[in-house]
């Protein structure tokens, strides 16, 4: 009687994936918004890439990271929403009453959220190719972009799962996802850093880790393999993941503890 | 000769290596619950939900915890089913300590709590199969088990529907099926019929009786309904304000409070209160309870004492509106015991 952690994690992840697929409205809006970013900004703003600061870059490649990060954050947010749903409808307690591994109970929805993120990111990149995307570094560059998207998504999944496990409340978890807006827009979202006019926005963009994610993705899509520029994104991810996953782990421990 | 000795040693060694396996197969898990001086204080608001509770439920017994909302029933069940830790005392379920060996306890128990729920996006069949897989069933065995259980709780026709579309009664039946997946030695049910219509309640009662009688499953049930405890349980503990105030068979509990019961009502509040005061002076004050505008008096011989009481009140110019003579039900026992407790506490505070 009883399974290994792997078997439990597999079973619970599978069930989370099933639940997500049966609620298409849990991922379609986010996917639409991300595709919308790509289409509308490319259509409306691509003219500004004539400016010298863009150094002849293709605006599609410039705006694609915004769309990808938006898809990644949305997908990873699904992890937290899955957990909150389980807690609210009592399924979480039911799992706690079985011999299932405590780790698997928390990890299942997070892995499902990461899978959702992965597929959404692939779809967005696919759309970009249909729109005529050209990538300086080719297939390897796309892989790098995917890795960065997953890394950044993982950081956000840790955050959203942590909020979910701590508050155990759907409204609070929903409110927690509003961090999406400052993360995406207080950055070099539409134009390079040099073109940002307001001083406060420059400060915000410098603090916002998403800026470094955007920059490393853009480097690989537009300029090529420039080691230090790419590392900035990786470092931002490592720092963010360390913080949010620790937060998630502490919250998870509290949620499954019996104190 | 030498060969024989060797052979015997060989046999013994084989036997010895097999012993643990044989034992595991033969040892029958004892569905006993032992609780000693259990208490639980919640940090939030420093609420003492369970106060020094001790009791034993024997293997195969049907035991009920009876008490009003907030009495500590659910907290006790949550401790016994390993959801929360006690702050004091000790509890053993199926031979394992709930605090030190929660994983082992979880294997042998089936639990339906008020806070456990279902994933509304799965179908009934999928959820039972998932639960079985988590308990270590193979894919094929999980399917077979799901089919059996759907049959038992009569959900075969709705097995392919998503649980979100189930009615309350169907959900409760599915809940029961889920608790039975691992063929538990002990079933914990926290108010399993609260809010159910009579036909669904009867269906659950019937299934619980069958499990207890045919499979010998120990059942620990909490309820607010005295009728439910009375009709199902072998033994009942009445819990109020975190403490067990009485334990016994339904018959023993009924015998505790005298033979008959007289219920009086009056047309005005003043009369009620005056009557209460007079009767309390006249007889054992614990036998007189005023609640919900009804004055209940516990007596030895109803027919004889009824006239006495009415006469007494008449002398004081109190007009009795209605009189009712009956045998006590568990409801009355409950009322009496809890009101005695309130009174006792009142005295303590008054000092």
Interface residues (C-beta under 8 A of the other chain):
Chain A: X1 X2 X3 X8 X11 X12 X15 X18 X19 X22 X23 X86 X89 X90 X91 X93 X94 X95 X96 X97 X98 X99 X100 X258 X259
Chain B: X81 X82 X83 X84 X85 X102 X103 X106 X107 X109 X111 X113 X115 X116 X117 X118 X119 X120 X121 X122 X126 X130 X131 X133 X134 X135 X136 X162 X178 X182
